[in-house]
Amino acid sequence: MYIILFNAIHDPAQSPAHGRFGIYFAENGEHELGAVAQAIADAFAAIKPAQFEPLSANSFTEEEMQKYFSDGNGESLGTNSRCRAERARAIGWAPVKKTSDLLASVKEEVAALINRQKH
């Protein structure tokens, strides 16, 4: 999607939206962040079970919010936000991967993150 957008920006025959209307999402179906979070937790538990300390199964406490999301970026994780890739599709982007591919990739991404931290 980024390459298609880059090419559209540099093509005089196209005029993709920009400014506040130039937000391009990449999606191919809805997913719940809870499912992504569970996949991440499962991956950590499978890779580093002795060091894995799961958070509470319910909502974050105020203390957990401060500890894990003190930069303020985590507050949106509990919202019901949705995005559609209408602008990206309008300039020719055709997604191939689906939500199941996203969830299947989490374990490999977690393993790569752990390996980076070792070096």
C-alpha positions, 0 to 999 in steps of 0.5 A: 500500500505504501508503494502504491501511495508513493507512486500515486503521489509522484504521478502527475496524472493522479491526485491522491487526497492529502492533508487531513483527508490524506489518511490511508488505512491498510485493512482487509477485514475487521479484527479485535485488538483483544484477539491480537493481545491474546495472540501476543500473550500466547506467543510470549507464554509459549516462547518464554513461559518462565518469564511471562507474567500475564496481566489481569484477565479483565480491564486494566487498573489505573496503576496498570495503565500508568505502568504499561501505557504511561505515554498515553498511547494505550488508551485507544486500545480499549476503544471501539474504533474502526477503519476502512481502507477506502482511499487506499483501494481507490488508488489501486491497493488490493490487499492479499493478507487477511486477519487470520494472517495477522494473527498467525504472524504474531508468534514470529514477530514476538520471537523476532522482538525477543531476539533483538533484545538479546543482541 
